[in-house]
Amino acid sequence: MVKQRQRLTDQKSKVTVSDVARLAEVSDSTVSRIMRGQGLVADATREKVMATVLALGYVPNRIAGSLTSLDSRLVGVVIPSLSNTVFPEILQGITAGLAGTNRQSVISVTDYDLDKEEVVVRNLLAWQPAAVLIAGSTHTEATRRMLENSGVRVVEFMEIDHNSVDAAVGFSHLSSGKAAVRHMVRRG
C-alpha cells in the first residue's frame, strides 16, 4: 500500500484576523486597529482582543497590511560582514535607533561581493522597505540605479567621500588620511 503524503497546508491552517474577531466578538477592523496600535478602542475591548490573540497564537500578516498602507515597516540593512567587529556594533546602533518605532530591520550580508550586493538589494527592494541602510559607497551600476529609482530613503554609511545615492553618514577617509599625514609630519 502506498501512503500519500499530506501537504503541510492541508495539515494546519493559519489563524486569521477574522478568527480573532469572531472569538473576541468584535469586528475585523477592531482587531486590525488594536494590532496596529491605531485608533480609539475601549480598554476592556483591547484586553479581550489581546487575550484572544495570545490564546490563538495570532500573528498579523504584515504583507497584507503593507498592501493597504503602502508601508512595509521594514528597514533593509546591507552590510559586507558580520565578522568585522565594526558591523555588529553598527547593527546594535540601528536596533537601538529603531526601538520604540513600528519599524523592523532586515539584515543582509554580502561578503564584500558587489555582485552579491546587487542580488541582495534587488531582493530587498522587492519588499518595498521604508528605507535601505547600506555600507559603503561602491556599488555596481545596476545596484546604484535600483537604489536611485527605488523611491525609498537610502543611507550609505561608513564613507562620505562620494556622490551619495540619497544620504551618507560616516567619515571622510580622504580627510582622515590627510589629517594623519599632517600630524605625522608635524611630529617629525
KANORCOR-V60574 format. One record per backbone hydrogen bond with DSSP energy under -1.0 kcal/mol. CO is the residue of the C=O (numbers start at 1). NH is the residue of the N-H. Records with the same first field share a line. If there is no record, write none. Layout:
# KANORCOR-V60574
CO=NH, NH
This chain:
# KANORCOR-V60574
7=10, 11
8=12
16=20
17=21
18=22
19=23
20=24
21=26
27=31
28=32
29=33
30=34
31=35
32=36
33=38
42=46
43=47
44=48
45=49
46=50
47=51
48=52
49=53
50=54
51=55
52=56
53=57, 58
60=62
61=65
62=66
63=67
64=68
65=69
66=70
73=104
74=130
75=106
76=133
77=108
78=135
79=110
84=87
85=89
86=90
87=91
88=92
89=93
90=94
91=95
92=96
93=97
94=98
95=99
98=101
104=75
106=77
108=79
110=113
113=117
114=118
115=119
116=120
117=121
118=122
119=123
120=124
121=125
122=126
124=127
125=128
130=153
131=76
132=155
133=78
134=157
140=144
141=145
142=146
143=147
144=148
145=149
153=132
154=167
155=134
156=169
157=136
158=171
162=164
167=156
169=158
171=160
172=176
173=177
174=178
175=179
176=180
177=181
178=182
179=183
180=184
181=185
182=186
183=187
185=188
